Amino acid sequence: MVGADFEEWPGLSRVIVCSAPVYEHYRHLRVIAADLISRGHAVTLLTGPRFRDSSVAMGAEFAPLTGAAADNPADALAAPERLAAPAGLPRLEWDLRHLVIDTMAAQYRDLRRLLAADGEPALVIAGSGFYGMVPLRLGAPGRRPLGCIGVGTAPFVLTSADTAPVGLELPPARCDADRTRHRMLYRQLHEEVLGGMQRYFNEVLAELGASAPCPPFFLDAPILTADRFLQLSIEELSYRRGDTPAHVGFVGTVAGAWAADSRRPAWLAEVDAAERVVVVTLGPPANPGSGDLIEPTLEALCRLPVLVVAVTGRTGRVHNVPANARIVESAPFDDLLPLADVLVTDGGHHAVQEALRRGIPLVLAGRVDDELEVNLRTAATGAAIRLASDRRTVSDLRKAVETVLYTADYRANAQRLAVEYARLDALGAISHAVDELGPSA
């Protein structure tokens, strides 16, 4: 593992929690930071300026990302130059260049300044999407922290003979021939499909002063360069792999990351009294196509003996609302989800885990960003139906919801996974890793 020469610091350590300026990642790291503060650690949150108030409110010191690192990726997704790139590989390369590799350089500079600014020892926790620690681990100049803990706040992705590259919709390996095929596919991905991005990654590392002669594949780098990498998930949702590095652990998820108004709304009493409940949610607003899930689902379920609660997560009117549906912009999910029989969603990483840790089966309809991979993996557990088509038809939605509602296996598999989530303690595992890497270890 890279970085074994980190200095041993005397005395107490502080913890720098680093998050890309994306709410889907920050909300997990905010909970982790608050837990570490409650355990007596001094925590600095390094993230986007828009998260200053919530970071300070929990008792953390706040350090803002600057330059390209501070930009909200949602804004970049709507940039004219990005939209001018043809869909497919050209647009993917634009995203990787501007949202991953270029922000890595800016994140590194901000982290380097923060590490140099205080004489106290520091340990770094970096969430998915924060690449700023990678150059330091590969020899770029800067004060070395006690160690680095990576926290997976997005689906686990790592080169493996047991799984195909993401996006190909291939099942995990069942035999040696499958593993041989996967190795070939990864070789093509690394050298041909994304070979240009890897060369650019290497060039940026060299410009930053990194001295490692053979940098890892850039999408693997945050995992492979961490002292510990703790994935917020259970292993089955990433397929079980025989070649996962020993420093990687699957630690479940963190409760409280899905924040909402703490007041119990009056409409929740009606949900509590309903015999069957279907909850419909949307993914992040930046996901194109998310908005076309709610209205087809309402139409699909309008004649079923269920109460439908649609949580839009954004402003805007929903049309043609049937009598058995209730539309809300936000909801206290800790109260709502335990009352649900099925969750219909486009399949964000967090929404799926919030359902599964409560034993709730799903109907999954998304195919953009991380949704495709999340939905494939979740359907493979037997706890969900995935609508594979880009077209979400009313009849497909109705059939899928009815199947999940009235087929016991889906709920049984969801409850099986809930037992695994209950067995794990993500916050405890992260705290243990902090203690292991601290100066008193």
GUSEKE-481867 format. One record per residue (C-alpha): residue number from 1; x, y, z. Coordinates in pm, whole numbers, plus 50000, padded with zeros to 5 digits. Each point is the difference from the previous one (the first is absolute). Layout:
BEGIN
{i=NUM u=X v=Y w=Z} .
...
***
This chain:
BEGIN
{i=1 u=50000 v=50000 w=50000} .
{i=2 u=50134 v=50343 w=49905} .
{i=3 u=50084 v=50239 w=50283} .
{i=4 u=50155 v=49764 w=50255} .
{i=5 u=50266 v=50262 w=50077} .
{i=6 u=49754 v=50237 w=50170} .
{i=7 u=50165 v=50167 w=50298} .
{i=8 u=49916 v=49897 w=50355} .
{i=9 u=49877 v=50310 w=50179} .
{i=10 u=50012 v=50044 w=50378} .
{i=11 u=49702 v=50116 w=50198} .
{i=12 u=49630 v=50018 w=49916} .
{i=13 u=49876 v=50002 w=49643} .
{i=14 u=49738 v=50203 w=49820} .
{i=15 u=49784 v=49870 w=49717} .
{i=16 u=49947 v=50173 w=49666} .
{i=17 u=49681 v=49876 w=49834} .
{i=18 u=50004 v=50073 w=49625} .
{i=19 u=49692 v=50005 w=49781} .
{i=20 u=49942 v=50094 w=49639} .
{i=21 u=49744 v=50286 w=49987} .
{i=22 u=49716 v=49760 w=49921} .
{i=23 u=49718 v=49962 w=50251} .
{i=24 u=49963 v=49627 w=49930} .
{i=25 u=50355 v=49952 w=50135} .
{i=26 u=50009 v=50279 w=50257} .
{i=27 u=49697 v=49881 w=50193} .
{i=28 u=50171 v=49671 w=50085} .
{i=29 u=50326 v=50169 w=50096} .
{i=30 u=49812 v=50253 w=50211} .
{i=31 u=49860 v=49715 w=50211} .
{i=32 u=50346 v=49841 w=50024} .
{i=33 u=50153 v=50333 w=50107} .
{i=34 u=49730 v=50055 w=50263} .
{i=35 u=50060 v=49651 w=50142} .
{i=36 u=50375 v=50057 w=50022} .
{i=37 u=49940 v=50331 w=50178} .
{i=38 u=49772 v=49821 w=50249} .
{i=39 u=50288 v=49757 w=50068} .
{i=40 u=50231 v=50288 w=50090} .
{i=41 u=50186 v=50051 w=49672} .
{i=42 u=50080 v=50345 w=49862} .
{i=43 u=49854 v=50001 w=49649} .
{i=44 u=50053 v=50233 w=49706} .
{i=45 u=49764 v=49967 w=49704} .
{i=46 u=50158 v=50080 w=49664} .
{i=47 u=49720 v=50037 w=49745} .
{i=48 u=49806 v=50246 w=49785} .
{i=49 u=49925 v=50350 w=50136} .
{i=50 u=49623 v=49938 w=49990} .
{i=51 u=50038 v=49747 w=50284} .
{i=52 u=50166 v=50246 w=50238} .
{i=53 u=49698 v=50063 w=50224} .
{i=54 u=49903 v=49637 w=50054} .
{i=55 u=50364 v=49905 w=50063} .
{i=56 u=50051 v=50270 w=50263} .
{i=57 u=49662 v=49924 w=50161} .
{i=58 u=50113 v=49647 w=50087} .
{i=59 u=50313 v=50128 w=50172} .
{i=60 u=50254 v=49940 w=49724} .
{i=61 u=50258 v=50245 w=49878} .
{i=62 u=49933 v=50088 w=49638} .
{i=63 u=50246 v=50031 w=49714} .
{i=64 u=49860 v=50090 w=49658} .
{i=65 u=50110 v=49842 w=49677} .
{i=66 u=50113 v=50259 w=49747} .
{i=67 u=50028 v=50042 w=49625} .
{i=68 u=49881 v=49709 w=49789} .
{i=69 u=49963 v=49785 w=50312} .
{i=70 u=49729 v=50231 w=50138} .
{i=71 u=49773 v=49985 w=49696} .
{i=72 u=49672 v=49814 w=50033} .
{i=73 u=50023 v=49709 w=49752} .
{i=74 u=49628 v=50040 w=49930} .
{i=75 u=50080 v=50334 w=49837} .
{i=76 u=50273 v=49844 w=49786} .
{i=77 u=49757 v=49736 w=49875} .
{i=78 u=49795 v=50277 w=49841} .
{i=79 u=50300 v=50184 w=49850} .
{i=80 u=49955 v=50077 w=49627} .
{i=81 u=50340 v=49851 w=49912} .
{i=82 u=49903 v=49675 w=50170} .
{i=83 u=49663 v=49983 w=49828} .
{i=84 u=50177 v=50068 w=49668} .
{i=85 u=50202 v=49680 w=50044} .
{i=86 u=49829 v=49703 w=49830} .
{i=87 u=49828 v=49761 w=50240} .
{i=88 u=50199 v=49690 w=50083} .
{i=89 u=50378 v=49981 w=50031} .
{i=90 u=50074 v=50368 w=49908} .
{i=91 u=49770 v=50127 w=50272} .
{i=92 u=50131 v=49744 w=50249} .
{i=93 u=50354 v=50116 w=49928} .
{i=94 u=49892 v=50362 w=50053} .
{i=95 u=49853 v=49906 w=50337} .
{i=96 u=50306 v=49805 w=50111} .
{i=97 u=50239 v=50272 w=49891} .
{i=98 u=49815 v=50294 w=50155} .
{i=99 u=49817 v=49844 w=50296} .
{i=100 u=50262 v=49748 w=50117} .
{i=101 u=50356 v=50064 w=49883} .
{i=102 u=49996 v=50381 w=49987} .
{i=103 u=49825 v=50023 w=50337} .
{i=104 u=50261 v=49759 w=50142} .
{i=105 u=50271 v=50260 w=49945} .
{i=106 u=49797 v=50274 w=50172} .
{i=107 u=49899 v=49770 w=50287} .
{i=108 u=50364 v=49898 w=50052} .
{i=109 u=50112 v=50363 w=50027} .
{i=110 u=49727 v=50079 w=50254} .
{i=111 u=50077 v=49691 w=50206} .
{i=112 u=50373 v=50068 w=49984} .
{i=113 u=49949 v=50354 w=50132} .
{i=114 u=49778 v=49870 w=50279} .
{i=115 u=50249 v=49735 w=50107} .
{i=116 u=50279 v=50259 w=50005} .
{i=117 u=49799 v=50263 w=50189} .
{i=118 u=49996 v=49830 w=50340} .
{i=119 u=50280 v=49831 w=50187} .
{i=120 u=49767 v=49739 w=50152} .
{i=121 u=50002 v=49651 w=49851} .
{i=122 u=49713 v=49921 w=49762} .
{i=123 u=49823 v=49701 w=49857} .
{i=124 u=49803 v=50034 w=49677} .
{i=125 u=49660 v=49848 w=49918} .
{i=126 u=49913 v=50038 w=49632} .
{i=127 u=49660 v=49921 w=49854} .
{i=128 u=49929 v=49877 w=49648} .
{i=129 u=50062 v=50277 w=49749} .
{i=130 u=50280 v=50156 w=50206} .
{i=131 u=50326 v=49922 w=49819} .
{i=132 u=50213 v=50260 w=50176} .
{i=133 u=50176 v=49743 w=50217} .
{i=134 u=50115 v=49791 w=49702} .
{i=135 u=50294 v=50222 w=49891} .
{i=136 u=50138 v=50007 w=50357} .
{i=137 u=49983 v=49621 w=50018} .
{i=138 u=50185 v=49978 w=49670} .
{i=139 u=50290 v=50220 w=50108} .
{i=140 u=49889 v=50357 w=49929} .
{i=141 u=50150 v=50255 w=50241} .
{i=142 u=49817 v=50091 w=50317} .
{i=143 u=49985 v=49919 w=50368} .
{i=144 u=49899 v=49641 w=50050} .
{i=145 u=49701 v=49922 w=50221} .
{i=146 u=49989 v=49711 w=50243} .
{i=147 u=49808 v=49800 w=49745} .
{i=148 u=49707 v=50002 w=49761} .
{i=149 u=49661 v=49833 w=50034} .
{i=150 u=49791 v=49986 w=49685} .
{i=151 u=49622 v=49984 w=50050} .
{i=152 u=49791 v=49869 w=49712} .
{i=153 u=49696 v=50226 w=49966} .
{i=154 u=49929 v=49880 w=49644} .
{i=155 u=49973 v=49648 w=49855} .
{i=156 u=50318 v=49797 w=50048} .
{i=157 u=50198 v=49988 w=49675} .
{i=158 u=50338 v=49828 w=49980} .
{i=159 u=50172 v=49799 w=49728} .
{i=160 u=49928 v=49633 w=50068} .
{i=161 u=50009 v=49675 w=49808} .
{i=162 u=49677 v=49907 w=50175} .
{i=163 u=49799 v=50289 w=49853} .
{i=164 u=49976 v=50171 w=49665} .
{i=165 u=50061 v=50375 w=49958} .
{i=166 u=49700 v=50207 w=50096} .
{i=167 u=49751 v=50092 w=49732} .
{i=168 u=50022 v=49673 w=49804} .
{i=169 u=49709 v=49839 w=50190} .
{i=170 u=50189 v=49671 w=50029} .
{i=171 u=49949 v=49763 w=50297} .
{i=172 u=50285 v=49914 w=50238} .
{i=173 u=50235 v=49717 w=49906} .
{i=174 u=49879 v=49644 w=50043} .
{i=175 u=50302 v=49821 w=49853} .
{i=176 u=50360 v=50052 w=49888} .
{i=177 u=49886 v=50086 w=49647} .
{i=178 u=49797 v=50292 w=50139} .
{i=179 u=50305 v=50123 w=50193} .
{i=180 u=50215 v=49982 w=49689} .
{i=181 u=49739 v=50204 w=49813} .
{i=182 u=49990 v=50258 w=50281} .
{i=183 u=50378 v=50040 w=50000} .
{i=184 u=49990 v=50064 w=49626} .
{i=185 u=49720 v=50255 w=50040} .
{i=186 u=50190 v=50185 w=50271} .
{i=187 u=50315 v=50002 w=49789} .
{i=188 u=49803 v=50158 w=49716} .
{i=189 u=49845 v=50251 w=50242} .
{i=190 u=50334 v=50102 w=50153} .
{i=191 u=50206 v=50009 w=49682} .
{i=192 u=49755 v=50089 w=49725} .
{i=193 u=49659 v=50129 w=50106} .
{i=194 u=50131 v=50217 w=50286} .
{i=195 u=50368 v=49987 w=49908} .
{i=196 u=49998 v=50370 w=49918} .
{i=197 u=49856 v=50085 w=50340} .
{i=198 u=50263 v=49784 w=50171} .
{i=199 u=50277 v=50183 w=49816} .
{i=200 u=49848 v=50333 w=50101} .
{i=201 u=49977 v=49878 w=50362} .
{i=202 u=50368 v=49905 w=49990} .
{i=203 u=50092 v=50339 w=49852} .
{i=204 u=49812 v=50190 w=50271} .
{i=205 u=50165 v=49788 w=50270} .
{i=206 u=50342 v=50075 w=49851} .
{i=207 u=49921 v=50374 w=49991} .
{i=208 u=49908 v=49982 w=50369} .
{i=209 u=50331 v=49833 w=50079} .
{i=210 u=49886 v=49642 w=50057} .
{i=211 u=50292 v=49759 w=49978} .
{i=212 u=49828 v=49659 w=49978} .
{i=213 u=50130 v=49838 w=49678} .
{i=214 u=49683 v=49808 w=49912} .
{i=215 u=49685 v=50174 w=50128} .
{i=216 u=49696 v=49773 w=50038} .
{i=217 u=49701 v=50022 w=49768} .
{i=218 u=49848 v=50335 w=50088} .
{i=219 u=49655 v=49865 w=50091} .
{i=220 u=50163 v=49750 w=50239} .
{i=221 u=50246 v=50249 w=50151} .
{i=222 u=49795 v=50129 w=50300} .
{i=223 u=49946 v=49642 w=50116} .
{i=224 u=50348 v=49863 w=49935} .
{i=225 u=50184 v=50297 w=50155} .
{i=226 u=49804 v=50003 w=50328} .
{i=227 u=50124 v=49837 w=50322} .
{i=228 u=49644 v=49881 w=50060} .
{i=229 u=49709 v=50018 w=49760} .
{i=230 u=49661 v=49959 w=50164} .
{i=231 u=49710 v=49962 w=49759} .
{i=232 u=49661 v=50122 w=50120} .
{i=233 u=49814 v=49694 w=49881} .
{i=234 u=49982 v=49628 w=50050} .
{i=235 u=50218 v=49772 w=49792} .
{i=236 u=49713 v=49833 w=49816} .
{i=237 u=49904 v=50336 w=49844} .
{i=238 u=50344 v=50012 w=49839} .
{i=239 u=50003 v=49632 w=49901} .
{i=240 u=50222 v=49774 w=50206} .
{i=241 u=50355 v=50007 w=49863} .
{i=242 u=50296 v=49778 w=50073} .
{i=243 u=50263 v=50262 w=49920} .
{i=244 u=49888 v=50292 w=50216} .
{i=245 u=50305 v=50146 w=50181} .
{i=246 u=50031 v=49927 w=50372} .
{i=247 u=49981 v=50369 w=50097} .
{i=248 u=49647 v=50028 w=49853} .
{i=249 u=49701 v=49938 w=50224} .
{i=250 u=49623 v=50017 w=49955} .
{i=251 u=49855 v=50168 w=50306} .
{i=252 u=49628 v=50053 w=49935} .
{i=253 u=49858 v=50349 w=49993} .
{i=254 u=49958 v=50297 w=50232} .
{i=255 u=49661 v=50083 w=50148} .
{i=256 u=49894 v=50362 w=49989} .
{i=257 u=50154 v=50087 w=49663} .
{i=258 u=49656 v=50048 w=49846} .
{i=259 u=49919 v=50322 w=50184} .
{i=260 u=49651 v=50144 w=49998} .
{i=261 u=49777 v=50223 w=50208} .
{i=262 u=49985 v=49846 w=50346} .
{i=263 u=49633 v=50088 w=50045} .
{i=264 u=49759 v=49713 w=49941} .
{i=265 u=49759 v=50113 w=49724} .
{i=266 u=49627 v=49951 w=50045} .
{i=267 u=49970 v=49792 w=49682} .
{i=268 u=50220 v=49729 w=50152} .
{i=269 u=49705 v=49884 w=50213} .
{i=270 u=49815 v=49906 w=49681} .
{i=271 u=50302 v=49803 w=49881} .
{i=272 u=50018 v=49822 w=50335} .
{i=273 u=49637 v=49893 w=49965} .
{i=274 u=50028 v=49876 w=49640} .
{i=275 u=50003 v=49626 w=49935} .
{i=276 u=50259 v=50021 w=49719} .
{i=277 u=50235 v=50287 w=49923} .
{i=278 u=50220 v=50070 w=49698} .
{i=279 u=50255 v=50281 w=50028} .
{i=280 u=50138 v=50165 w=49686} .
{i=281 u=50315 v=50213 w=50009} .
{i=282 u=50218 v=50180 w=49749} .
{i=283 u=50377 v=50011 w=49981} .
{i=284 u=50214 v=50316 w=50014} .
{i=285 u=49857 v=50293 w=49800} .
{i=286 u=50306 v=49999 w=49773} .
{i=287 u=49905 v=49661 w=49862} .
{i=288 u=49831 v=50058 w=49665} .
{i=289 u=49689 v=49792 w=49958} .
{i=290 u=49928 v=49962 w=50371} .
{i=291 u=49686 v=50210 w=49975} .
{i=292 u=49818 v=49759 w=49769} .
{i=293 u=49967 v=49726 w=50266} .
{i=294 u=49734 v=50139 w=50236} .
{i=295 u=49711 v=50066 w=49765} .
{i=296 u=50022 v=49664 w=49816} .
{i=297 u=50016 v=49822 w=50336} .
{i=298 u=49693 v=50184 w=50127} .
{i=299 u=49812 v=49901 w=49685} .
{i=300 u=50123 v=49643 w=50026} .
{i=301 u=49878 v=49962 w=50360} .
{i=302 u=49682 v=50207 w=49990} .
{i=303 u=49772 v=49694 w=50002} .
{i=304 u=50197 v=49786 w=50245} .
{i=305 u=49889 v=49973 w=50364} .
{i=306 u=50305 v=50191 w=50126} .
{i=307 u=50081 v=50343 w=50136} .
{i=308 u=50274 v=50162 w=49790} .
{i=309 u=50228 v=50261 w=50158} .
{i=310 u=50206 v=50184 w=49741} .
{i=311 u=50296 v=50195 w=50142} .
{i=312 u=50116 v=50236 w=49726} .
{i=313 u=50303 v=50154 w=50173} .
{i=314 u=49954 v=50318 w=49797} .
{i=315 u=49750 v=50273 w=49921} .
{i=316 u=49762 v=49962 w=49709} .
{i=317 u=49647 v=49885 w=49941} .
{i=318 u=49908 v=49634 w=49950} .
{i=319 u=49710 v=49960 w=49759} .
{i=320 u=49710 v=49753 w=49994} .
{i=321 u=50031 v=49891 w=50364} .
{i=322 u=49761 v=49707 w=50067} .
{i=323 u=49791 v=49965 w=50316} .
{i=324 u=50231 v=49737 w=50152} .
{i=325 u=50313 v=50217 w=49978} .
{i=326 u=50154 v=50265 w=50224} .
{i=327 u=50270 v=50235 w=49864} .
{i=328 u=50260 v=50151 w=50233} .
{i=329 u=50318 v=50191 w=49927} .
{i=330 u=50186 v=49850 w=50298} .
{i=331 u=49936 v=49736 w=50263} .
{i=332 u=50142 v=49867 w=50327} .
{i=333 u=50130 v=49677 w=49847} .
{i=334 u=50088 v=49847 w=50335} .
{i=335 u=49626 v=50007 w=50073} .
{i=336 u=49869 v=49940 w=49648} .
{i=337 u=50209 v=49714 w=49868} .
{i=338 u=49917 v=49751 w=50280} .
{i=339 u=49635 v=50035 w=49891} .
{i=340 u=50074 v=49922 w=49633} .
{i=341 u=49938 v=49667 w=49832} .
{i=342 u=50192 v=50098 w=49685} .
{i=343 u=50232 v=50286 w=49904} .
{i=344 u=49993 v=50113 w=49638} .
{i=345 u=50304 v=50207 w=49911} .
{i=346 u=50243 v=50070 w=49719} .
{i=347 u=50262 v=49834 w=50216} .
{i=348 u=50238 v=50237 w=50172} .
{i=349 u=50266 v=49830 w=50213} .
{i=350 u=49867 v=50154 w=50320} .
{i=351 u=49627 v=49946 w=49939} .
{i=352 u=50054 v=49631 w=49925} .
{i=353 u=50197 v=49946 w=50320} .
{i=354 u=49748 v=50189 w=50211} .
{i=355 u=49735 v=49757 w=49876} .
{i=356 u=50206 v=49683 w=50030} .
{i=357 u=50123 v=50067 w=50352} .
{i=358 u=49632 v=50007 w=50096} .
{i=359 u=49914 v=49685 w=49803} .
{i=360 u=49789 v=50177 w=49735} .
{i=361 u=50002 v=49857 w=49644} .
{i=362 u=50028 v=50232 w=49702} .
{i=363 u=49904 v=50074 w=49642} .
{i=364 u=50294 v=50173 w=49830} .
{i=365 u=49963 v=50209 w=49687} .
{i=366 u=50312 v=50216 w=49952} .
{i=367 u=50279 v=49963 w=49744} .
{i=368 u=50211 v=50317 w=50034} .
{i=369 u=50320 v=50067 w=50198} .
{i=370 u=50038 v=49742 w=50280} .
{i=371 u=49643 v=49879 w=49971} .
{i=372 u=50066 v=49734 w=49737} .
{i=373 u=50266 v=49826 w=50208} .
{i=374 u=49808 v=50033 w=50327} .
{i=375 u=49688 v=49856 w=49843} .
{i=376 u=50179 v=49707 w=49837} .
{i=377 u=50162 v=49902 w=50328} .
{i=378 u=49684 v=50042 w=50205} .
{i=379 u=49791 v=49792 w=49761} .
{i=380 u=50264 v=49726 w=50019} .
{i=381 u=49931 v=49966 w=50375} .
{i=382 u=49638 v=49905 w=49932} .
{i=383 u=49872 v=50297 w=50203} .
{i=384 u=49893 v=50212 w=49702} .
{i=385 u=49867 v=50004 w=49647} .
{i=386 u=50198 v=50213 w=49756} .
{i=387 u=49824 v=50154 w=49703} .
{i=388 u=50270 v=49951 w=49739} .
{i=389 u=49843 v=50211 w=49725} .
{i=390 u=50067 v=50371 w=49958} .
{i=391 u=49624 v=50040 w=49958} .
{i=392 u=49807 v=49980 w=50327} .
{i=393 u=49658 v=49891 w=49878} .
{i=394 u=49696 v=50006 w=50222} .
{i=395 u=49934 v=49631 w=49944} .
{i=396 u=50358 v=49904 w=50088} .
{i=397 u=49985 v=50202 w=50320} .
{i=398 u=49666 v=49850 w=50102} .
{i=399 u=50118 v=49645 w=49934} .
{i=400 u=50326 v=50054 w=50189} .
{i=401 u=49832 v=50151 w=50306} .
{i=402 u=49735 v=49728 w=50010} .
{i=403 u=50267 v=49731 w=49970} .
{i=404 u=50205 v=50141 w=50287} .
{i=405 u=49690 v=50058 w=50213} .
{i=406 u=49857 v=49652 w=49959} .
{i=407 u=50313 v=49782 w=49966} .
{i=408 u=50141 v=49919 w=50342} .
{i=409 u=50355 v=49933 w=49877} .
{i=410 u=50075 v=50369 w=49938} .
{i=411 u=49920 v=50102 w=50356} .
{i=412 u=50175 v=49691 w=50137} .
{i=413 u=50320 v=50093 w=49815} .
{i=414 u=49973 v=50363 w=50110} .
{i=415 u=49963 v=49886 w=50360} .
{i=416 u=50297 v=49768 w=49959} .
{i=417 u=50211 v=50299 w=49895} .
{i=418 u=49859 v=50205 w=50288} .
{i=419 u=50144 v=49743 w=50240} .
{i=420 u=50343 v=50056 w=49843} .
{i=421 u=49967 v=50377 w=50034} .
{i=422 u=49898 v=49961 w=50365} .
{i=423 u=50309 v=49789 w=50067} .
{i=424 u=50232 v=50279 w=49881} .
{i=425 u=50091 v=50326 w=50171} .
{i=426 u=50137 v=50249 w=49748} .
{i=427 u=50072 v=50278 w=50248} .
{i=428 u=50166 v=49757 w=50238} .
{i=429 u=50217 v=49860 w=49720} .
{i=430 u=50111 v=50347 w=49893} .
{i=431 u=50077 v=50098 w=50359} .
{i=432 u=50200 v=49680 w=50045} .
{i=433 u=50202 v=50078 w=49686} .
{i=434 u=50071 v=50350 w=50134} .
{i=435 u=50126 v=49847 w=50325} .
{i=436 u=50210 v=49744 w=49811} .
{i=437 u=50173 v=50266 w=49790} .
{i=438 u=50033 v=50257 w=50276} .
{i=439 u=50326 v=50079 w=50183} .
{i=440 u=49909 v=49783 w=50299} .
{i=441 u=49962 v=49687 w=49788} .
***
